[in-house]
């Protein structure tokens, strides 16, 4: 991970591998965001390997940025980043839509939608099992 500051912005460039091995050191660096920063750019272009521990630290960065009214956005593209965000139902982390003031409402709607989808899948599975039992 590489950090660059310019004016009131911070660019965080992730390397190819971001795994649990790096979480502690990188989290300490991310917690030291200077007070004058009002925008963070997270460059994920080089990212090829990402685990859930590191994804959680990114999510933590998003939440802290929210609390400090810092705008955060991704630059570049990473299939592994998009895949993990989708897999764990945190697509908003990938898009950083959580910067809106109504993020709690959006998060609640997102969770309710996910819960509804899981419930529907469970009902369909149970229905299929009953049909096969007949």
C-alpha positions in Angstrom: 0.0 0.0 0.0 1.2 3.4 -0.9 -0.1 6.7 0.5 0.2 10.1 -1.3 -1.1 13.4 -0.1 -1.7 16.4 -2.2 -3.5 19.5 -0.9 -6.5 18.2 1.0 -6.7 14.8 -0.6 -5.1 11.4 0.1 -4.6 8.7 -2.5 -4.3 5.2 -1.2 -2.9 2.8 -3.8 -3.3 -0.8 -3.0 -0.8 -3.4 -4.1 -1.4 -6.7 -5.8 -2.0 -8.6 -2.6 -4.0 -7.3 0.4 -4.4 -10.0 2.9 -4.6 -10.6 6.7 -0.8 -10.4 6.8 -0.9 -6.7 5.9 -4.0 -5.7 7.9 -2.4 -4.6 11.2 0.3 -2.5 9.6 -2.0 -1.0 7.0 -4.8 -0.3 9.5 -2.4 1.6 11.6 -1.4 3.8 8.6 -5.0 4.3 7.7 -5.9 5.5 11.2 -3.3 8.2 10.9 -5.2 10.2 8.3 -4.3 13.9 8.7 -7.1 16.2 9.9 -6.9 18.4 6.8 -7.9 15.6 4.4 -11.4 16.0 2.9 -11.1 13.5 0.0 -9.7 10.0 -0.2 -9.1 8.2 -3.5 -8.6 4.4 -3.1 -6.8 3.1 -6.2 -7.6 -0.6 -6.6 -6.2 -1.1 -10.1 -3.3 -3.4 -9.2 -5.3 -5.5 -6.7 -5.3 -9.2 -7.6 -5.6 -10.9 -4.2 -7.9 -9.7 -1.4 -9.2 -11.6 1.7 -12.1 -10.8 4.0 -9.8 -9.5 6.8 -8.5 -6.8 4.4 -12.0 -6.1 3.0 -13.1 -5.5 6.6 -10.3 -2.9 7.1 -11.4 -1.1 3.9 -15.0 -1.1 5.2 -13.7 0.4 8.5 -11.9 3.1 6.5 -15.2 3.9 4.7 -17.1 4.1 8.1 -14.4 6.3 9.6 -14.4 8.6 6.6 -18.2 8.9 7.0 -17.8 9.9 10.6 -15.3 12.5 9.6 -17.2 13.8 6.6 -14.5 12.7 4.2 -15.5 11.8 0.7 -14.0 8.5 -0.4 -14.1 7.0 -3.9 -12.4 4.2 -5.7 -10.2 4.6 -8.8 -9.4 1.8 -11.1 -11.0 -1.6 -11.4 -10.4 -4.9 -9.6 -12.4 -8.0 -10.3 -11.5 -9.5 -7.0 -12.6 -6.4 -5.1 -16.0 -6.3 -6.9 -16.4 -10.1 -6.4 -15.8 -10.0 -2.7 -18.0 -7.0 -2.2 -20.8 -8.7 -4.0 -20.2 -12.0 -2.3 -20.5 -10.4 1.2 -23.3 -8.1 0.3 -21.3 -4.9 0.6 -21.5 -3.6 -2.9 -21.9 -0.1 -1.4 -18.3 -0.5 -0.2 -17.2 -0.9 -3.8 -19.1 2.1 -4.9 -18.7 4.1 -1.7 -22.3 5.2 -1.9 -22.3 5.3 1.9 -21.1 9.0 1.8 -24.7 10.2 1.6 -26.3 11.6 4.8 -29.1 9.0 4.5 -26.6 6.1 4.4 -28.2 4.4 7.5 -31.5 4.3 5.7 -29.9 3.0 2.5 -28.0 0.4 4.5 -31.2 -0.7 6.2 -33.0 -1.0 2.9 -30.0 -2.9 1.5 -30.0 -5.3 4.4 -33.8 -5.8 4.2 -33.5 -6.5 0.5 -30.8 -9.1 1.1 -32.8 -10.6 3.9 -35.9 -10.8 1.7 -33.8 -12.5 -1.1 -32.4 -15.1 1.4 -35.9 -15.8 2.8 -37.3 -16.3 -0.7 -34.5 -18.7 -1.6 -35.0 -20.6 1.6 -38.8 -20.9 0.8 -38.1 -22.1 -2.7 -35.7 -24.7 -1.4 -38.2 -25.9 1.2 -40.9 -26.0 -1.5 -38.7 -28.1 -3.8 -37.9 -30.5 -0.9 -41.6 -31.0 -0.2 -42.4 -31.6 -3.9 -39.7 -34.2 -4.1 -40.9 -35.9 -1.0 -44.4 -36.4 -2.5 
